Amino acid sequence: MKVSPRLPNKTLGDYDSLTMNTSNLYRELATKLAECAEIAAKLAGEAGATTAAHSTAPPGAKPQPGRSESGRAILPNAGDNVLWTIDNICTYLGIEKTKLRSFSCMPNFPKAIRLPSDKGSGHPRYRSEEVVKWAGKHQEKN
């Protein structure tokens, strides 16, 4: 005995309207994406391609502390004997936090400094000159 698959109690017209609604949504999405691309191109023309491409803030917004007007992170100068956060190091090296965590397990990676906080030891900080020196040791030799 052969059993044929059962379709839900919907008519063919219901499936056609569902397909048509999906098509309309995709068309609407494509239109909105095109509008966003036009706005981005317009902003790039007004503010210069480099700043608009990296901007995370809406136009006219004040820059956040530690960030430039274009929204890019401002690193403290490595020669200023400052402590860098994990975010500072990731920005300097151009890597993700997960990659930095694997680097920090290496025996020759600079040791973290943890300042006391209300909840015990704080987030790790690293001496900027030690991080720069560590990165320089991994330069390829000719």
TIRO-2110 file (N, C-alpha, C; in Angstrom, 1 decimal):
// TIRO-2110
0.8, -1.2, 0.0, N, 1, A
0.0, 0.0, 0.0, CA, 1, A
0.9, 1.2, 0.0, C, 1, A
0.6, 2.1, -0.9, N, 2, A
1.4, 3.3, -1.1, CA, 2, A
0.7, 4.5, -0.4, C, 2, A
1.5, 5.2, 0.5, N, 3, A
1.0, 6.3, 1.2, CA, 3, A
1.5, 7.6, 0.6, C, 3, A
0.6, 8.5, 0.3, N, 4, A
1.1, 9.7, -0.3, CA, 4, A
1.2, 10.8, 0.8, C, 4, A
2.2, 11.7, 0.7, N, 5, A
2.4, 12.7, 1.8, CA, 5, A
1.1, 13.6, 1.8, C, 5, A
0.8, 14.0, 3.1, N, 6, A
-0.4, 14.8, 3.3, CA, 6, A
0.1, 16.3, 3.4, C, 6, A
-0.6, 17.1, 2.7, N, 7, A
-0.3, 18.5, 2.8, CA, 7, A
-1.2, 19.1, 3.9, C, 7, A
-0.8, 20.2, 4.5, N, 8, A
-1.7, 20.8, 5.5, CA, 8, A
-2.9, 21.3, 4.8, C, 8, A
-3.9, 21.6, 5.5, N, 9, A
-5.2, 22.0, 4.9, CA, 9, A
-5.1, 23.5, 4.4, C, 9, A
-4.3, 23.6, 3.4, N, 10, A
-4.1, 24.9, 2.8, CA, 10, A
-4.4, 24.8, 1.3, C, 10, A
-4.9, 25.8, 0.8, N, 11, A
-5.1, 25.7, -0.7, CA, 11, A
-3.9, 26.2, -1.4, C, 11, A
-3.8, 25.9, -2.7, N, 12, A
-2.7, 26.4, -3.5, CA, 12, A
-2.6, 27.9, -3.4, C, 12, A
-3.7, 28.6, -3.3, N, 13, A
-3.8, 30.0, -3.3, CA, 13, A
-3.1, 30.6, -2.0, C, 13, A
-3.2, 29.8, -0.9, N, 14, A
-2.5, 30.3, 0.3, CA, 14, A
-1.0, 30.2, 0.1, C, 14, A
-0.5, 29.2, -0.5, N, 15, A
1.0, 29.1, -0.8, CA, 15, A
1.4, 30.2, -1.7, C, 15, A
0.6, 30.5, -2.7, N, 16, A
1.0, 31.5, -3.6, CA, 16, A
1.1, 32.9, -2.9, C, 16, A
0.1, 33.2, -2.0, N, 17, A
0.2, 34.4, -1.3, CA, 17, A
1.4, 34.5, -0.3, C, 17, A
1.7, 33.4, 0.3, N, 18, A
2.9, 33.3, 1.1, CA, 18, A
4.2, 33.6, 0.3, C, 18, A
4.3, 33.0, -0.9, N, 19, A
5.4, 33.2, -1.7, CA, 19, A
5.5, 34.7, -2.2, C, 19, A
4.3, 35.2, -2.5, N, 20, A
4.3, 36.6, -2.9, CA, 20, A
4.7, 37.5, -1.7, C, 20, A
4.3, 37.2, -0.5, N, 21, A
4.7, 38.1, 0.6, CA, 21, A
6.2, 38.0, 0.9, C, 21, A
6.7, 36.8, 0.7, N, 22, A
8.2, 36.6, 0.9, CA, 22, A
8.9, 37.4, -0.2, C, 22, A
8.5, 37.4, -1.4, N, 23, A
9.1, 38.1, -2.5, CA, 23, A
9.0, 39.6, -2.2, C, 23, A
7.9, 40.1, -1.7, N, 24, A
7.8, 41.5, -1.4, CA, 24, A
8.7, 41.9, -0.3, C, 24, A
8.9, 41.0, 0.7, N, 25, A
9.8, 41.3, 1.8, CA, 25, A
11.2, 41.4, 1.3, C, 25, A
11.6, 40.5, 0.4, N, 26, A
13.0, 40.6, -0.1, CA, 26, A
13.2, 41.8, -1.0, C, 26, A
12.2, 42.2, -1.7, N, 27, A
12.3, 43.4, -2.5, CA, 27, A
12.4, 44.6, -1.7, C, 27, A
11.6, 44.7, -0.6, N, 28, A
11.7, 45.8, 0.4, CA, 28, A
13.0, 45.9, 1.0, C, 28, A
13.6, 44.7, 1.4, N, 29, A
14.9, 44.7, 2.0, CA, 29, A
16.0, 45.2, 1.1, C, 29, A
15.9, 44.7, -0.2, N, 30, A
16.9, 45.2, -1.2, CA, 30, A
16.8, 46.7, -1.3, C, 30, A
15.6, 47.3, -1.3, N, 31, A
15.4, 48.7, -1.5, CA, 31, A
16.0, 49.4, -0.3, C, 31, A
15.8, 48.9, 1.0, N, 32, A
16.3, 49.6, 2.2, CA, 32, A
17.9, 49.5, 2.2, C, 32, A
18.4, 48.4, 1.7, N, 33, A
19.9, 48.2, 1.7, CA, 33, A
20.5, 49.2, 0.7, C, 33, A
19.8, 49.4, -0.5, N, 34, A
20.3, 50.3, -1.5, CA, 34, A
20.2, 51.8, -0.9, C, 34, A
19.2, 52.1, -0.1, N, 35, A
19.1, 53.4, 0.5, CA, 35, A
20.2, 53.6, 1.5, C, 35, A
20.5, 52.6, 2.3, N, 36, A
21.6, 52.7, 3.3, CA, 36, A
23.0, 52.9, 2.5, C, 36, A
23.2, 52.2, 1.4, N, 37, A
24.4, 52.3, 0.7, CA, 37, A
24.5, 53.8, 0.1, C, 37, A
23.4, 54.3, -0.3, N, 38, A
23.4, 55.7, -0.8, CA, 38, A
23.8, 56.7, 0.3, C, 38, A
23.2, 56.5, 1.5, N, 39, A
23.5, 57.4, 2.6, CA, 39, A
25.0, 57.2, 3.0, C, 39, A
25.5, 56.0, 3.0, N, 40, A
26.9, 55.8, 3.4, CA, 40, A
27.8, 56.5, 2.4, C, 40, A
27.5, 56.4, 1.1, N, 41, A
28.3, 57.0, 0.1, CA, 41, A
28.2, 58.5, 0.2, C, 41, A
27.1, 59.1, 0.5, N, 42, A
26.9, 60.5, 0.7, CA, 42, A
27.8, 61.0, 1.9, C, 42, A
27.7, 60.2, 3.0, N, 43, A
28.5, 60.6, 4.2, CA, 43, A
30.0, 60.5, 3.9, C, 43, A
30.4, 59.5, 3.2, N, 44, A
31.8, 59.3, 2.8, CA, 44, A
32.3, 60.5, 2.0, C, 44, A
31.4, 61.0, 1.1, N, 45, A
31.8, 62.2, 0.3, CA, 45, A
31.9, 63.4, 1.1, C, 45, A
31.0, 63.6, 2.2, N, 46, A
31.0, 64.8, 3.0, CA, 46, A
32.2, 64.8, 4.0, C, 46, A
32.4, 63.6, 4.6, N, 47, A
33.4, 63.6, 5.7, CA, 47, A
34.8, 63.0, 5.3, C, 47, A
34.9, 62.6, 4.1, N, 48, A
36.1, 61.9, 3.7, CA, 48, A
36.0, 60.4, 3.9, C, 48, A
36.4, 59.7, 2.9, N, 49, A
36.2, 58.2, 2.9, CA, 49, A
36.7, 57.5, 4.1, C, 49, A
37.9, 57.9, 4.6, N, 50, A
38.4, 57.2, 5.7, CA, 50, A
37.7, 57.3, 7.0, C, 50, A
37.2, 58.5, 7.3, N, 51, A
36.5, 58.7, 8.6, CA, 51, A
35.1, 58.1, 8.5, C, 51, A
34.4, 58.3, 7.4, N, 52, A
33.0, 57.7, 7.3, CA, 52, A
33.0, 56.2, 7.3, C, 52, A
34.0, 55.6, 6.7, N, 53, A
34.1, 54.2, 6.6, CA, 53, A
34.3, 53.5, 8.0, C, 53, A
34.9, 54.2, 8.9, N, 54, A
35.2, 53.7, 10.2, CA, 54, A
34.3, 54.3, 11.3, C, 54, A
33.4, 55.1, 11.0, N, 55, A
32.6, 55.8, 12.0, CA, 55, A
31.5, 54.9, 12.6, C, 55, A
31.4, 54.9, 13.9, N, 56, A
30.4, 54.1, 14.5, CA, 56, A
29.4, 55.0, 15.2, C, 56, A
29.6, 56.3, 15.2, N, 57, A
28.7, 57.2, 15.8, CA, 57, A
27.8, 57.9, 14.7, C, 57, A
26.6, 58.3, 15.1, N, 58, A
25.8, 59.0, 14.1, CA, 58, A
26.4, 60.3, 13.8, C, 58, A
26.0, 60.9, 12.6, N, 59, A
26.6, 62.2, 12.3, CA, 59, A
26.2, 63.3, 13.3, C, 59, A
27.2, 64.1, 13.7, N, 60, A
26.9, 65.2, 14.6, CA, 60, A
27.0, 64.8, 16.1, C, 60, A
27.2, 63.5, 16.4, N, 61, A
27.4, 63.0, 17.8, CA, 61, A
28.7, 63.4, 18.3, C, 61, A
28.8, 63.6, 19.6, N, 62, A
30.1, 63.9, 20.2, CA, 62, A
30.9, 62.6, 20.3, C, 62, A
32.2, 62.7, 20.2, N, 63, A
33.0, 61.4, 20.3, CA, 63, A
33.0, 60.9, 21.7, C, 63, A
33.0, 59.6, 21.8, N, 64, A
33.1, 59.0, 23.2, CA, 64, A
34.5, 59.1, 23.7, C, 64, A
34.7, 59.1, 25.0, N, 65, A
36.0, 59.1, 25.6, CA, 65, A
36.8, 58.0, 25.1, C, 65, A
38.1, 58.2, 24.7, N, 66, A
39.0, 57.2, 24.2, CA, 66, A
38.7, 56.9, 22.7, C, 66, A
37.9, 57.7, 22.0, N, 67, A
37.6, 57.4, 20.6, CA, 67, A
37.8, 58.8, 19.9, C, 67, A
38.2, 58.7, 18.6, N, 68, A
38.3, 59.9, 17.8, CA, 68, A
36.9, 60.3, 17.3, C, 68, A
36.8, 61.4, 16.6, N, 69, A
35.5, 61.8, 16.0, CA, 69, A
35.0, 60.8, 15.0, C, 69, A
35.9, 60.0, 14.4, N, 70, A
35.4, 59.0, 13.4, CA, 70, A
35.0, 57.7, 14.1, C, 70, A
35.2, 57.6, 15.5, N, 71, A
34.7, 56.4, 16.2, CA, 71, A
35.8, 55.4, 16.4, C, 71, A
37.0, 55.7, 15.9, N, 72, A
38.2, 54.8, 16.0, CA, 72, A
38.8, 54.9, 17.4, C, 72, A
39.2, 53.8, 18.0, N, 73, A
39.8, 53.8, 19.3, CA, 73, A
41.2, 54.6, 19.2, C, 73, A
41.4, 55.4, 20.3, N, 74, A
42.6, 56.2, 20.4, CA, 74, A
43.5, 55.4, 21.4, C, 74, A
44.6, 55.0, 21.0, N, 75, A
45.5, 54.3, 21.9, CA, 75, A
46.4, 55.3, 22.7, C, 75, A
46.6, 55.0, 23.9, N, 76, A
47.5, 55.8, 24.7, CA, 76, A
48.9, 55.6, 24.1, C, 76, A
49.8, 56.6, 24.0, N, 77, A
51.1, 56.4, 23.4, CA, 77, A
51.9, 55.4, 24.2, C, 77, A
52.5, 54.4, 23.5, N, 78, A
53.2, 53.3, 24.1, CA, 78, A
54.4, 53.8, 24.9, C, 78, A
55.0, 55.0, 24.6, N, 79, A
56.1, 55.5, 25.3, CA, 79, A
55.8, 56.2, 26.6, C, 79, A
54.5, 56.3, 26.9, N, 80, A
54.1, 57.1, 28.1, CA, 80, A
54.0, 56.3, 29.4, C, 80, A
54.6, 55.0, 29.3, N, 81, A
54.5, 54.2, 30.5, CA, 81, A
53.1, 54.1, 31.1, C, 81, A
52.2, 53.7, 30.2, N, 82, A
50.8, 53.6, 30.5, CA, 82, A
50.4, 52.1, 30.6, C, 82, A
49.3, 51.8, 31.2, N, 83, A
48.7, 50.5, 31.2, CA, 83, A
47.6, 50.3, 30.2, C, 83, A
47.7, 49.3, 29.4, N, 84, A
46.8, 49.0, 28.3, CA, 84, A
45.8, 48.0, 28.8, C, 84, A
44.5, 48.2, 28.4, N, 85, A
43.5, 47.1, 28.6, CA, 85, A
43.6, 46.1, 27.5, C, 85, A
42.8, 45.1, 27.6, N, 86, A
42.8, 44.1, 26.5, CA, 86, A
42.3, 44.7, 25.2, C, 86, A
41.4, 45.6, 25.3, N, 87, A
40.9, 46.3, 24.1, CA, 87, A
42.0, 47.1, 23.4, C, 87, A
42.8, 47.8, 24.2, N, 88, A
43.9, 48.6, 23.7, CA, 88, A
44.9, 47.7, 22.9, C, 88, A
45.2, 46.5, 23.5, N, 89, A
46.2, 45.6, 22.9, CA, 89, A
45.6, 45.0, 21.6, C, 89, A
44.3, 44.7, 21.6, N, 90, A
43.7, 44.1, 20.4, CA, 90, A
43.7, 45.2, 19.3, C, 90, A
43.5, 46.4, 19.6, N, 91, A
43.5, 47.5, 18.6, CA, 91, A
44.9, 47.7, 18.1, C, 91, A
45.9, 47.7, 19.0, N, 92, A
47.3, 47.8, 18.6, CA, 92, A
47.7, 46.7, 17.7, C, 92, A
47.4, 45.5, 18.0, N, 93, A
47.8, 44.3, 17.2, CA, 93, A
46.9, 44.0, 16.1, C, 93, A
45.7, 44.5, 16.1, N, 94, A
44.7, 44.3, 15.0, CA, 94, A
44.2, 42.9, 15.1, C, 94, A
43.9, 42.4, 16.3, N, 95, A
43.4, 41.0, 16.4, CA, 95, A
42.2, 41.0, 17.3, C, 95, A
41.5, 39.9, 17.3, N, 96, A
40.3, 39.7, 18.2, CA, 96, A
40.7, 39.3, 19.6, C, 96, A
39.8, 39.4, 20.5, N, 97, A
40.1, 39.1, 21.9, CA, 97, A
40.4, 37.6, 22.1, C, 97, A
39.8, 36.8, 21.4, N, 98, A
40.0, 35.3, 21.5, CA, 98, A
41.5, 35.0, 21.1, C, 98, A
42.0, 35.6, 20.1, N, 99, A
43.4, 35.4, 19.7, CA, 99, A
44.3, 36.0, 20.8, C, 99, A
44.0, 37.1, 21.3, N, 100, A
44.8, 37.7, 22.4, CA, 100, A
44.9, 36.8, 23.6, C, 100, A
43.7, 36.1, 23.9, N, 101, A
43.7, 35.2, 25.1, CA, 101, A
44.7, 34.0, 24.8, C, 101, A
44.8, 33.6, 23.6, N, 102, A
45.7, 32.5, 23.3, CA, 102, A
47.2, 33.0, 23.4, C, 102, A
47.4, 34.2, 23.0, N, 103, A
48.7, 34.8, 23.1, CA, 103, A
49.1, 35.0, 24.6, C, 103, A
48.2, 35.4, 25.4, N, 104, A
48.5, 35.7, 26.8, CA, 104, A
48.9, 34.5, 27.6, C, 104, A
48.6, 33.3, 27.1, N, 105, A
49.0, 32.0, 27.7, CA, 105, A
50.4, 31.7, 27.4, C, 105, A
51.0, 32.3, 26.4, N, 106, A
52.4, 32.0, 26.0, CA, 106, A
53.3, 32.5, 27.2, C, 106, A
54.4, 31.7, 27.4, N, 107, A
55.3, 32.1, 28.6, CA, 107, A
56.0, 33.4, 28.4, C, 107, A
56.2, 33.9, 27.2, N, 108, A
57.0, 35.1, 27.0, CA, 108, A
56.1, 36.3, 26.8, C, 108, A
54.7, 36.1, 26.9, N, 109, A
53.8, 37.3, 26.8, CA, 109, A
53.9, 38.1, 28.1, C, 109, A
53.8, 39.4, 28.1, N, 110, A
53.9, 40.2, 29.3, CA, 110, A
52.9, 39.8, 30.3, C, 110, A
53.3, 39.8, 31.6, N, 111, A
52.5, 39.4, 32.7, CA, 111, A
51.5, 40.6, 33.0, C, 111, A
50.3, 40.1, 33.3, N, 112, A
49.2, 41.1, 33.6, CA, 112, A
49.4, 41.8, 35.0, C, 112, A
48.9, 43.0, 35.0, N, 113, A
48.8, 43.7, 36.3, CA, 113, A
47.3, 43.8, 36.6, C, 113, A
46.9, 43.4, 37.8, N, 114, A
45.5, 43.4, 38.2, CA, 114, A
45.4, 44.3, 39.4, C, 114, A
44.8, 45.5, 39.2, N, 115, A
44.6, 46.4, 40.3, CA, 115, A
43.5, 46.0, 41.2, C, 115, A
43.5, 46.3, 42.5, N, 116, A
42.4, 45.9, 43.3, CA, 116, A
41.2, 46.6, 43.0, C, 116, A
40.0, 45.9, 43.2, N, 117, A
38.7, 46.5, 43.0, CA, 117, A
37.8, 46.1, 44.1, C, 117, A
36.6, 46.6, 44.1, N, 118, A
35.6, 46.2, 45.1, CA, 118, A
35.3, 44.7, 45.1, C, 118, A
35.5, 44.1, 44.0, N, 119, A
35.1, 42.6, 43.9, CA, 119, A
36.3, 41.7, 43.9, C, 119, A
37.5, 42.2, 44.3, N, 120, A
38.7, 41.4, 44.3, CA, 120, A
39.7, 42.0, 43.3, C, 120, A
40.3, 41.2, 42.5, N, 121, A
41.2, 41.7, 41.5, CA, 121, A
40.5, 42.2, 40.3, C, 121, A
41.0, 43.3, 39.7, N, 122, A
40.3, 43.9, 38.6, CA, 122, A
40.7, 43.2, 37.2, C, 122, A
40.3, 43.8, 36.2, N, 123, A
40.6, 43.4, 34.8, CA, 123, A
42.1, 43.5, 34.6, C, 123, A
42.6, 42.6, 33.8, N, 124, A
44.1, 42.7, 33.5, CA, 124, A
44.5, 43.9, 32.7, C, 124, A
45.6, 44.5, 33.1, N, 125, A
46.2, 45.6, 32.4, CA, 125, A
47.6, 45.2, 32.1, C, 125, A
48.2, 45.7, 31.0, N, 126, A
49.5, 45.4, 30.6, CA, 126, A
50.3, 46.7, 30.3, C, 126, A
51.6, 46.7, 30.7, N, 127, A
52.4, 47.8, 30.4, CA, 127, A
52.6, 47.9, 28.9, C, 127, A
52.3, 49.1, 28.3, N, 128, A
52.3, 49.2, 26.9, CA, 128, A
53.6, 49.0, 26.3, C, 128, A
54.7, 49.4, 26.9, N, 129, A
56.1, 49.2, 26.3, CA, 129, A
56.4, 47.7, 26.3, C, 129, A
55.9, 46.9, 27.3, N, 130, A
56.2, 45.5, 27.3, CA, 130, A
55.5, 44.8, 26.1, C, 130, A
54.2, 45.3, 25.8, N, 131, A
53.5, 44.7, 24.7, CA, 131, A
54.1, 45.0, 23.4, C, 131, A
54.6, 46.2, 23.2, N, 132, A
55.2, 46.7, 22.0, CA, 132, A
56.5, 45.9, 21.8, C, 132, A
57.3, 45.7, 22.9, N, 133, A
58.5, 45.0, 22.8, CA, 133, A
58.3, 43.5, 22.5, C, 133, A
57.2, 42.9, 23.1, N, 134, A
56.9, 41.5, 22.8, CA, 134, A
56.5, 41.4, 21.3, C, 134, A
55.7, 42.3, 20.8, N, 135, A
55.3, 42.2, 19.4, CA, 135, A
56.5, 42.3, 18.5, C, 135, A
57.4, 43.2, 18.9, N, 136, A
58.6, 43.4, 18.1, CA, 136, A
59.5, 42.2, 18.0, C, 136, A
59.5, 41.3, 19.0, N, 137, A
60.3, 40.1, 19.0, CA, 137, A
59.7, 39.1, 18.0, C, 137, A
58.5, 39.3, 17.5, N, 138, A
57.9, 38.4, 16.6, CA, 138, A
58.0, 38.9, 15.1, C, 138, A
58.9, 39.9, 14.9, N, 139, A
59.1, 40.4, 13.6, CA, 139, A
59.9, 39.3, 12.8, C, 139, A
59.5, 39.1, 11.5, N, 140, A
60.2, 38.2, 10.7, CA, 140, A
61.6, 38.7, 10.4, C, 140, A
62.5, 37.7, 10.4, N, 141, A
63.9, 38.0, 10.1, CA, 141, A
64.2, 37.8, 8.6, C, 141, A
65.0, 38.7, 8.0, N, 142, A
65.2, 38.5, 6.5, CA, 142, A
66.2, 37.4, 6.2, C, 142, A
END
